[in-house]
């Protein structure tokens, strides 16, 4: 139900690293009011094609992040607090081994 240019603007903002719902909403309002329409032709704020709800924006941000990240591996710390289990976006537990080496950052001027 979103206007294609509004959806493109959300994609652009998310790809620039803007993921906060209210920041995206603010930028969308400016975009619609200043770039899509002349000042006397701006649609009403209840027109959801141009002024999506916070929930709609949140859902679109999430979908765009998923499409940008592909099938990224994620860890759900709330679901598995005591044991690390890595899953794909489809929810399947990954069984590959992984070795992690932690090191402190080198100090400035050091080797």
C-alpha positions as CSV (number, residue, x, y, z in Angstrom):
1,X,0.0,0.0,0.0
2,X,3.0,2.3,0.2
3,X,3.8,4.5,-2.7
4,X,6.8,3.1,-4.6
5,X,8.9,6.3,-4.1
6,X,8.2,6.2,-0.3
7,X,9.4,2.6,-0.2
8,X,12.5,3.5,-2.2
9,X,13.2,6.3,0.3
10,X,12.9,3.8,3.2
11,X,15.4,1.5,1.4
12,X,17.8,4.4,0.8
13,X,17.6,5.5,4.5
14,X,18.1,1.9,5.8
15,X,21.1,1.3,3.4
16,X,22.6,4.5,4.8
17,X,22.4,3.0,8.3
18,X,19.3,4.8,9.6
19,X,17.3,2.1,11.4
20,X,15.5,4.0,14.1
21,X,11.8,4.1,13.3
22,X,11.2,7.7,14.4
23,X,14.2,8.9,12.5
24,X,13.0,7.2,9.3
25,X,9.5,8.6,9.9
26,X,10.8,12.1,10.2
27,X,12.9,11.8,7.0
28,X,9.9,10.3,5.2
29,X,7.7,13.3,6.2
30,X,10.3,15.7,4.9
31,X,10.7,13.8,1.7
32,X,6.9,13.7,1.0
33,X,6.3,17.3,2.0
34,X,9.3,18.8,0.3
35,X,10.3,16.6,-2.6
36,X,7.2,14.6,-3.7
37,X,4.7,17.4,-3.6
38,X,4.3,21.1,-4.0
39,X,3.5,22.8,-0.6
40,X,-0.2,23.2,-1.5
41,X,-0.6,19.7,-2.9
42,X,0.7,17.6,0.1
43,X,-1.7,14.7,0.9
44,X,-3.3,14.4,4.3
45,X,-1.3,12.8,7.1
46,X,-3.8,9.9,7.3
47,X,-3.0,8.9,3.7
48,X,-1.0,5.7,4.5
49,X,0.5,5.5,1.0
50,X,2.6,8.6,1.8
51,X,2.6,8.7,5.6
52,X,2.9,5.0,6.8
53,X,2.3,4.1,10.4
54,X,5.2,3.5,12.8
55,X,4.4,-0.2,12.7
56,X,4.5,-0.2,8.9
57,X,7.8,1.6,8.9
58,X,9.2,-0.8,11.5
59,X,8.1,-3.8,9.3
60,X,9.6,-2.3,6.2
61,X,12.9,-1.5,8.0
62,X,13.1,-5.2,9.1
63,X,12.3,-6.6,5.7
64,X,14.9,-4.3,4.1
65,X,17.6,-5.2,6.6
66,X,16.9,-8.9,6.0
67,X,17.2,-8.4,2.2
68,X,20.4,-6.4,2.6
69,X,22.0,-9.0,4.9
70,X,20.9,-12.0,2.8
71,X,20.8,-15.2,4.9
72,X,22.9,-13.8,7.7
73,X,23.6,-16.0,10.7
74,X,22.1,-14.6,13.9
75,X,22.2,-15.4,17.6
76,X,19.1,-15.1,19.8
77,X,20.4,-14.5,23.3
78,X,16.9,-14.5,24.9
79,X,15.9,-17.9,23.6
80,X,19.2,-19.6,24.5
81,X,20.8,-17.8,27.5
82,X,23.2,-20.5,28.7
83,X,24.4,-22.1,25.5
84,X,25.4,-20.5,22.2
85,X,23.4,-21.8,19.3
86,X,23.8,-20.2,15.9
87,X,20.8,-20.4,13.6
88,X,20.1,-19.4,10.0
89,X,17.2,-17.0,9.3
90,X,15.0,-20.0,8.6
91,X,15.6,-21.1,12.3
92,X,17.7,-24.2,11.6
93,X,20.5,-24.8,14.1
94,X,23.9,-24.6,12.4
95,X,26.2,-27.5,13.4
96,X,29.5,-26.2,12.0
97,X,32.4,-25.6,14.4
98,X,33.6,-22.1,15.0
99,X,36.8,-21.0,16.8
100,X,36.8,-17.5,18.2
101,X,40.0,-15.8,19.3
102,X,39.6,-12.7,21.4
103,X,42.4,-10.1,21.5
104,X,42.7,-6.6,22.9
105,X,43.1,-3.8,20.5
106,X,46.7,-2.7,20.0
107,X,47.7,0.4,21.9
108,X,48.6,3.5,20.0
109,X,52.2,3.8,19.3
110,X,52.8,0.1,20.1
111,X,53.9,-2.7,17.8
